Amino acid sequence: MTTVLLVDDHPVVRSGLRAVLDAAETLQIVGEAATGEEALALTAHLRPDVVLCDLRLGNGIDGIQTTAALRALDPAPAVLILTTFDRDAEILGAIEAGAAGYLLKEVDPDVIIDGIQRAAAGDTVLAPDLASRVLKGMRSPLPRLTDREIDVLRLLATGSANKEIARALFVTEATVKSHLVHIFTKLGVDSRSRAIHVAQETGLI
């Protein structure tokens, strides 16, 4: 019997998952958590074989941070991400944090059940299209932006002008322009709109 902890900040989703997984004779739901912090506390106490975890968990630590913390426990459970988000940065982030796999909530219940069993057995669980994207991302990793460059990008995405960005970050306009040059170079773009598009597509912002 494979023991499972459900982690999702939506009670309705947890109820639906419990109904699906309770129907599987090989699985036993040992607990539910709404936050990453709660998941860590329950895992240390209940020691499930697999933690089925959403990526976005409201306030507090997210699914990727939760995964890394769970994998640092001893004994460490297998972590299977089940989410609606499929951006490359999030998939790669989860795998790099130690997740055994990454499934989308739109898959059939049988796929989730099989994925939990495979994760418990130590296998990697990825849909073929996601697997190819992970491999591609590992071969050509996402550009590394500094925290301040991310701040500039986020403000850029709100439509802020250089002067407004400078005021918000307590820097000069010249400094903002310098950050933009570095951002454009790292992302391989030549305009503000392209920078925003690439950043959003790759999950940088």
Secondary structure as GFF3:
##gff-version 3
##sequence-region A 1 205
A	DSSP	beta_strand	2	7	.	.	.	ID=ss1
A	DSSP	alpha_helix	11	22	.	.	.	ID=ss2
A	DSSP	beta_strand	27	33	.	.	.	ID=ss3
A	DSSP	alpha_helix	36	46	.	.	.	ID=ss4
A	DSSP	beta_strand	50	53	.	.	.	ID=ss5
A	DSSP	alpha_helix	63	71	.	.	.	ID=ss6
A	DSSP	beta_strand	78	83	.	.	.	ID=ss7
A	DSSP	alpha_helix	88	97	.	.	.	ID=ss8
A	DSSP	beta_strand	101	104	.	.	.	ID=ss9
A	DSSP	alpha_helix	109	120	.	.	.	ID=ss10
A	DSSP	beta_strand	125	126	.	.	.	ID=ss11
A	DSSP	alpha_helix	128	139	.	.	.	ID=ss12
A	DSSP	alpha_helix	147	157	.	.	.	ID=ss13
A	DSSP	alpha_helix	162	169	.	.	.	ID=ss14
A	DSSP	alpha_helix	173	187	.	.	.	ID=ss15
A	DSSP	alpha_helix	192	202	.	.	.	ID=ss16
###
